[in-house]
């Protein structure tokens, strides 16, 4: 069975444009490693406020980890690995998170979260 080795780039930018990045992670390894490492990077680079009640704190991530993993998995599974240099992008701005597969005809469907209003 063949498992492709995609390139996944994750970057956190300072504002709403790609002018200045704060952090980045590039993975050129097995799909399963990307599905494991990219959500960790996104969680590290986004807010995780908490809510207190019943003497316990409950973390409420800015973006749900299951949604991130689902969008990333979809982008990886639907990538066209016949195209050399296939890249998946996870881009964190200060107002949104995007997970993109630019080689796919409708890559906009992989936006994990639209701009918060």
Steps between C-alpha positions, in 0.01 A plus 500: 500500500631846408484789743618829348725743681335839457648830601290677761585857594356657812561868573371752751489858377494814715194658341247437222759481220808290430733799544656387830510147637547412865543123488513221243523124466572310180442126481618287211418160640224241516137617497441359848782710645352814341154416640660466844744795501312780318204511746752516787671796333167676437391443858832638626467811281137586578312610810378250757285691746355314796174484685482425871223308668462222756857565618639402160628690201373405156715605205306641206731510196453781250454234229364152577774239460259255333411761237867575435582131464202444266588794272866395490409138426269609217770720350756217517269228368379709205844631400622416152828320569568461127594869498859548612535733797151448640465714813230536759486826694372562853503877545421673829417870489393706800135476384470159328649160426521361147591150391556492125573252227580734208524217246136405557252673270292630792760562769280763667288217641790417732479822694467366852360819649372812328584844632354552842247778512 
